[in-house]
Amino acid sequence: MNHQPFEDWLLNDQPLTPIEKRDLDAHIRACKYCAALVEIGLELHSVRMVSPKPGFAGRFEKRLDAQPIADFRQMLYRLIGLLLGGAGLLFWLTARMQFVEAKRIELDKLEVAS
């Protein structure tokens, strides 16, 4: 079923021609989806708007101004973590290579002695 023109009519809150109103009413009686949209629209229109608490705009602007700083800190912490992880990996690889080299030298000494 094609809901597009009916959804547009329901969601746009624009006046309908008598023919559009008749077609919409007939469609709503036959379509559970669009009938549910009508119910939701009625509920939304009946809700009372609540004013924001005093100082909301100032707090919101302050939070927006602080966001780039928080983003920069997060990026910096990630970079530091990446560098520390890389340094740890490099340290582990170096230690591993030294261990392997020490074992190789030990085996060479054993072969020479035998």
Backbone as JSON Lines, residues from 0, in Angstrom:
{"i":0,"aa":"M","n":[0.86,-1.18,0.0],"ca":[0.0,0.0,0.0],"c":[0.9,1.24,0.0]}
{"i":1,"aa":"N","n":[0.55,2.23,-0.77],"ca":[1.34,3.46,-0.87],"c":[0.88,4.46,0.2]}
{"i":2,"aa":"H","n":[1.75,4.72,1.15],"ca":[1.42,5.61,2.26],"c":[1.91,7.05,2.04]}
{"i":3,"aa":"Q","n":[2.74,7.25,1.02],"ca":[3.46,8.52,0.91],"c":[2.58,9.78,0.94]}
{"i":4,"aa":"P","n":[1.59,9.92,0.09],"ca":[0.85,11.19,0.17],"c":[0.12,11.34,1.5]}
{"i":5,"aa":"F","n":[-0.34,10.23,2.06],"ca":[-1.08,10.29,3.32],"c":[-0.17,10.65,4.49]}
{"i":6,"aa":"E","n":[1.04,10.07,4.5],"ca":[2.01,10.44,5.53],"c":[2.34,11.93,5.45]}
{"i":7,"aa":"D","n":[2.56,12.4,4.24],"ca":[2.87,13.83,4.07],"c":[1.74,14.7,4.59]}
{"i":8,"aa":"W","n":[0.52,14.33,4.28],"ca":[-0.64,15.13,4.73],"c":[-0.74,15.11,6.25]}
{"i":9,"aa":"L","n":[-0.46,13.94,6.85],"ca":[-0.57,13.82,8.31],"c":[0.55,14.56,9.03]}
{"i":10,"aa":"L","n":[1.73,14.54,8.49],"ca":[2.89,15.09,9.19],"c":[3.14,16.57,8.92]}
{"i":11,"aa":"N","n":[2.61,17.11,7.84],"ca":[2.91,18.49,7.48],"c":[1.99,19.52,8.14]}
{"i":12,"aa":"D","n":[0.89,19.09,8.69],"ca":[-0.06,20.01,9.35],"c":[-0.49,21.17,8.44]}
{"i":13,"aa":"Q","n":[-0.69,20.88,7.17],"ca":[-1.16,21.91,6.25],"c":[-2.63,21.63,5.94]}
{"i":14,"aa":"P","n":[-3.39,22.68,5.64],"ca":[-4.81,22.45,5.32],"c":[-4.97,21.59,4.07]}
{"i":15,"aa":"L","n":[-5.97,20.72,4.11],"ca":[-6.22,19.81,2.99],"c":[-7.47,20.26,2.23]}
{"i":16,"aa":"T","n":[-7.47,19.93,0.97],"ca":[-8.67,20.19,0.17],"c":[-9.74,19.18,0.58]}
{"i":17,"aa":"P","n":[-11.01,19.44,0.28],"ca":[-12.04,18.47,0.65],"c":[-11.81,17.08,0.06]}
{"i":18,"aa":"I","n":[-11.29,17.02,-1.16],"ca":[-11.03,15.71,-1.8],"c":[-9.89,14.99,-1.06]}
{"i":19,"aa":"E","n":[-8.82,15.74,-0.71],"ca":[-7.7,15.14,0.02],"c":[-8.16,14.65,1.4]}
{"i":20,"aa":"K","n":[-9.01,15.44,2.05],"ca":[-9.52,15.06,3.37],"c":[-10.35,13.77,3.26]}
{"i":21,"aa":"R","n":[-11.19,13.67,2.23],"ca":[-12.0,12.47,2.03],"c":[-11.11,11.25,1.77]}
{"i":22,"aa":"D","n":[-10.1,11.42,0.9],"ca":[-9.18,10.31,0.6],"c":[-8.39,9.89,1.84]}
{"i":23,"aa":"L","n":[-7.97,10.88,2.63],"ca":[-7.21,10.58,3.84],"c":[-8.07,9.82,4.85]}
{"i":24,"aa":"D","n":[-9.3,10.27,5.04],"ca":[-10.2,9.58,5.98],"c":[-10.45,8.13,5.55]}
{"i":25,"aa":"A","n":[-10.65,7.93,4.25],"ca":[-10.88,6.57,3.74],"c":[-9.62,5.72,3.95]}
{"i":26,"aa":"H","n":[-8.46,6.3,3.72],"ca":[-7.21,5.55,3.87],"c":[-6.97,5.19,5.34]}
{"i":27,"aa":"I","n":[-7.25,6.13,6.25],"ca":[-7.03,5.89,7.68],"c":[-7.92,4.75,8.18]}
{"i":28,"aa":"R","n":[-9.13,4.66,7.67],"ca":[-10.04,3.57,8.07],"c":[-9.5,2.21,7.6]}
{"i":29,"aa":"A","n":[-8.75,2.2,6.49],"ca":[-8.27,0.94,5.93],"c":[-6.83,0.6,6.33]}
{"i":30,"aa":"C","n":[-6.1,1.58,6.81],"ca":[-4.66,1.38,7.06],"c":[-4.33,1.56,8.54]}
{"i":31,"aa":"K","n":[-3.89,0.48,9.18],"ca":[-3.56,0.55,10.61],"c":[-2.33,1.43,10.86]}
{"i":32,"aa":"Y","n":[-1.38,1.4,9.94],"ca":[-0.17,2.2,10.09],"c":[-0.5,3.69,10.13]}
{"i":33,"aa":"C","n":[-1.26,4.17,9.19],"ca":[-1.6,5.59,9.13],"c":[-2.56,5.97,10.27]}
{"i":34,"aa":"A","n":[-3.41,5.04,10.69],"ca":[-4.28,5.3,11.84],"c":[-3.43,5.49,13.1]}
{"i":35,"aa":"A","n":[-2.37,4.7,13.22],"ca":[-1.46,4.86,14.35],"c":[-0.74,6.2,14.28]}
{"i":36,"aa":"L","n":[-0.39,6.64,13.08],"ca":[0.23,7.96,12.91],"c":[-0.71,9.07,13.37]}
{"i":37,"aa":"V","n":[-1.98,8.93,13.06],"ca":[-2.98,9.92,13.5],"c":[-3.02,9.95,15.03]}
{"i":38,"aa":"E","n":[-3.05,8.77,15.67],"ca":[-3.09,8.72,17.13],"c":[-1.85,9.35,17.74]}
{"i":39,"aa":"I","n":[-0.7,9.03,17.18],"ca":[0.55,9.61,17.68],"c":[0.55,11.12,17.51]}
{"i":40,"aa":"G","n":[0.07,11.58,16.37],"ca":[-0.01,13.03,16.14],"c":[-0.92,13.71,17.15]}
{"i":41,"aa":"L","n":[-2.04,13.09,17.45],"ca":[-2.95,13.66,18.45],"c":[-2.29,13.71,19.82]}
{"i":42,"aa":"E","n":[-1.58,12.66,20.18],"ca":[-0.87,12.64,21.46],"c":[0.2,13.73,21.52]}
{"i":43,"aa":"L","n":[0.95,13.87,20.44],"ca":[2.01,14.88,20.43],"c":[1.45,16.3,20.5]}
{"i":44,"aa":"H","n":[0.32,16.52,19.86],"ca":[-0.28,17.86,19.9],"c":[-0.91,18.17,21.26]}
{"i":45,"aa":"S","n":[-1.22,17.12,22.01],"ca":[-1.86,17.35,23.31],"c":[-0.82,17.53,24.44]}
{"i":46,"aa":"V","n":[0.42,17.27,24.17],"ca":[1.46,17.4,25.19],"c":[1.75,18.88,25.45]}
{"i":47,"aa":"R","n":[1.86,19.21,26.74],"ca":[2.15,20.59,27.11],"c":[3.66,20.81,27.0]}
{"i":48,"aa":"M","n":[4.04,21.9,26.36],"ca":[5.45,22.26,26.23],"c":[5.96,22.77,27.57]}
{"i":49,"aa":"V","n":[7.13,22.32,27.95],"ca":[7.74,22.74,29.21],"c":[8.87,23.7,28.89]}
{"i":50,"aa":"S","n":[8.9,24.81,29.59],"ca":[9.97,25.79,29.4],"c":[11.24,25.28,30.04]}
{"i":51,"aa":"P","n":[12.38,25.59,29.44],"ca":[13.64,25.16,30.05],"c":[13.89,25.93,31.35]}
{"i":52,"aa":"K","n":[14.7,25.34,32.21],"ca":[15.04,25.98,33.47],"c":[15.83,27.26,33.19]}
{"i":53,"aa":"P","n":[15.75,28.23,34.08],"ca":[16.5,29.48,33.88],"c":[18.0,29.2,33.72]}
{"i":54,"aa":"G","n":[18.59,29.9,32.79],"ca":[20.02,29.75,32.54],"c":[20.38,28.62,31.61]}
{"i":55,"aa":"F","n":[19.37,27.97,31.01],"ca":[19.64,26.84,30.13],"c":[20.54,27.23,28.96]}
{"i":56,"aa":"A","n":[20.22,28.35,28.32],"ca":[20.99,28.76,27.14],"c":[22.45,29.0,27.51]}
{"i":57,"aa":"G","n":[22.68,29.64,28.64],"ca":[24.05,29.9,29.08],"c":[24.81,28.61,29.36]}
{"i":58,"aa":"R","n":[24.15,27.67,30.03],"ca":[24.8,26.39,30.32],"c":[25.08,25.62,29.03]}
{"i":59,"aa":"F","n":[24.15,25.69,28.1],"ca":[24.33,24.99,26.83],"c":[25.49,25.59,26.04]}
{"i":60,"aa":"E","n":[25.56,26.91,26.0],"ca":[26.67,27.56,25.29],"c":[28.01,27.24,25.95]}
{"i":61,"aa":"K","n":[28.03,27.2,27.27],"ca":[29.25,26.89,28.0],"c":[29.72,25.47,27.67]}
{"i":62,"aa":"R","n":[28.76,24.54,27.61],"ca":[29.1,23.16,27.27],"c":[29.6,23.07,25.82]}
{"i":63,"aa":"L","n":[28.98,23.83,24.93],"ca":[29.44,23.83,23.53],"c":[30.85,24.39,23.42]}
{"i":64,"aa":"D","n":[31.13,25.43,24.19],"ca":[32.47,26.02,24.17],"c":[33.51,25.06,24.73]}
{"i":65,"aa":"A","n":[33.13,24.24,25.71],"ca":[34.06,23.3,26.33],"c":[34.29,22.05,25.48]}
{"i":66,"aa":"Q","n":[33.42,21.79,24.52],"ca":[33.52,20.55,23.74],"c":[34.83,20.43,22.97]}
{"i":67,"aa":"P","n":[35.31,21.48,22.27],"ca":[36.59,21.32,21.55],"c":[37.74,20.99,22.5]}
{"i":68,"aa":"I","n":[37.72,21.53,23.71],"ca":[38.78,21.24,24.68],"c":[38.71,19.77,25.08]}
{"i":69,"aa":"A","n":[37.51,19.27,25.33],"ca":[37.34,17.87,25.7],"c":[37.77,16.95,24.55]}
{"i":70,"aa":"D","n":[37.42,17.33,23.33],"ca":[37.83,16.53,22.16],"c":[39.35,16.5,22.03]}
{"i":71,"aa":"F","n":[40.0,17.65,22.27],"ca":[41.46,17.72,22.17],"c":[42.1,16.85,23.24]}
{"i":72,"aa":"R","n":[41.57,16.91,24.47],"ca":[42.11,16.07,25.55],"c":[41.97,14.6,25.22]}
{"i":73,"aa":"Q","n":[40.81,14.23,24.71],"ca":[40.6,12.82,24.36],"c":[41.59,12.38,23.29]}
{"i":74,"aa":"M","n":[41.81,13.22,22.28],"ca":[42.76,12.89,21.23],"c":[44.17,12.78,21.8]}
{"i":75,"aa":"L","n":[44.52,13.69,22.72],"ca":[45.84,13.68,23.34],"c":[46.03,12.41,24.16]}
{"i":76,"aa":"Y","n":[45.03,12.02,24.94],"ca":[45.13,10.79,25.73],"c":[45.28,9.57,24.83]}
{"i":77,"aa":"R","n":[44.59,9.55,23.75],"ca":[44.71,8.43,22.81],"c":[46.1,8.39,22.2]}
{"i":78,"aa":"L","n":[46.64,9.55,21.85],"ca":[47.98,9.61,21.27],"c":[49.02,9.14,22.29]}
{"i":79,"aa":"I","n":[48.88,9.59,23.54],"ca":[49.81,9.15,24.58],"c":[49.71,7.64,24.78]}
{"i":80,"aa":"G","n":[48.48,7.12,24.79],"ca":[48.3,5.67,24.91],"c":[48.93,4.92,23.76]}
{"i":81,"aa":"L","n":[48.77,5.45,22.56],"ca":[49.37,4.82,21.38],"c":[50.89,4.83,21.48]}
{"i":82,"aa":"L","n":[51.46,5.96,21.88],"ca":[52.92,6.06,22.01],"c":[53.44,5.12,23.1]}
{"i":83,"aa":"L","n":[52.75,5.07,24.24],"ca":[53.18,4.17,25.31],"c":[53.05,2.71,24.89]}
{"i":84,"aa":"G","n":[51.98,2.39,24.19],"ca":[51.82,1.03,23.68],"c":[52.92,0.67,22.69]}
{"i":85,"aa":"G","n":[53.25,1.61,21.81],"ca":[54.33,1.38,20.85],"c":[55.67,1.22,21.54]}
{"i":86,"aa":"A","n":[55.93,2.05,22.55],"ca":[57.18,1.94,23.3],"c":[57.25,0.6,24.04]}
{"i":87,"aa":"G","n":[56.13,0.18,24.62],"ca":[56.1,-1.12,25.3],"c":[56.36,-2.27,24.33]}
{"i":88,"aa":"L","n":[55.75,-2.2,23.16],"ca":[55.96,-3.23,22.15],"c":[57.42,-3.25,21.7]}
{"i":89,"aa":"L","n":[58.0,-2.08,21.49],"ca":[59.41,-1.98,21.09],"c":[60.31,-2.55,22.18]}
{"i":90,"aa":"F","n":[60.01,-2.22,23.44],"ca":[60.8,-2.76,24.57],"c":[60.69,-4.28,24.6]}
{"i":91,"aa":"W","n":[59.48,-4.83,24.43],"ca":[59.28,-6.27,24.45],"c":[60.04,-6.95,23.32]}
{"i":92,"aa":"L","n":[59.97,-6.37,22.11],"ca":[60.68,-6.96,20.97],"c":[62.18,-6.94,21.18]}
{"i":93,"aa":"T","n":[62.7,-5.85,21.74],"ca":[64.14,-5.74,21.99],"c":[64.57,-6.78,23.02]}
{"i":94,"aa":"A","n":[63.8,-6.9,24.1],"ca":[64.13,-7.9,25.12],"c":[64.07,-9.3,24.55]}
{"i":95,"aa":"R","n":[63.08,-9.56,23.74],"ca":[62.92,-10.88,23.11],"c":[64.1,-11.18,22.2]}
{"i":96,"aa":"M","n":[64.53,-10.2,21.44],"ca":[65.67,-10.41,20.54],"c":[66.95,-10.67,21.34]}
{"i":97,"aa":"Q","n":[67.12,-9.94,22.44],"ca":[68.3,-10.15,23.27],"c":[68.27,-11.55,23.9]}
{"i":98,"aa":"F","n":[67.1,-11.99,24.33],"ca":[66.96,-13.32,24.9],"c":[67.32,-14.39,23.87]}
{"i":99,"aa":"V","n":[66.8,-14.25,22.66],"ca":[67.07,-15.21,21.6],"c":[68.55,-15.2,21.25]}
{"i":100,"aa":"E","n":[69.14,-14.02,21.19],"ca":[70.57,-13.91,20.88],"c":[71.41,-14.56,21.97]}
{"i":101,"aa":"A","n":[71.02,-14.35,23.24],"ca":[71.75,-14.96,24.35],"c":[71.66,-16.49,24.27]}
{"i":102,"aa":"K","n":[70.49,-17.01,23.94],"ca":[70.32,-18.47,23.8],"c":[71.15,-19.0,22.63]}
{"i":103,"aa":"R","n":[71.22,-18.23,21.56],"ca":[72.0,-18.65,20.39],"c":[73.48,-18.73,20.75]}
{"i":104,"aa":"I","n":[73.98,-17.73,21.46],"ca":[75.39,-17.72,21.87],"c":[75.67,-18.9,22.8]}
{"i":105,"aa":"E","n":[74.75,-19.18,23.72],"ca":[74.9,-20.29,24.65],"c":[74.97,-21.61,23.91]}
{"i":106,"aa":"L","n":[74.1,-21.78,22.89],"ca":[74.13,-23.0,22.09],"c":[75.42,-23.12,21.29]}
{"i":107,"aa":"D","n":[75.89,-21.99,20.76],"ca":[77.16,-22.01,20.01],"c":[78.31,-22.44,20.92]}
{"i":108,"aa":"K","n":[78.33,-21.98,22.16],"ca":[79.38,-22.36,23.1],"c":[79.31,-23.85,23.41]}
{"i":109,"aa":"L","n":[78.08,-24.37,23.56],"ca":[77.93,-25.8,23.81],"c":[78.4,-26.65,22.63]}
{"i":110,"aa":"E","n":[78.15,-26.19,21.41],"ca":[78.6,-26.93,20.22],"c":[80.1,-26.92,20.12]}
{"i":111,"aa":"V","n":[80.71,-25.77,20.46],"ca":[82.19,-25.68,20.37],"c":[82.81,-26.58,21.44]}
{"i":112,"aa":"A","n":[82.21,-26.63,22.6],"ca":[82.76,-27.43,23.7],"c":[82.63,-28.93,23.41]}
{"i":113,"aa":"S","n":[81.62,-29.33,22.64],"ca":[81.47,-30.75,22.42],"c":[82.24,-31.19,21.24]}
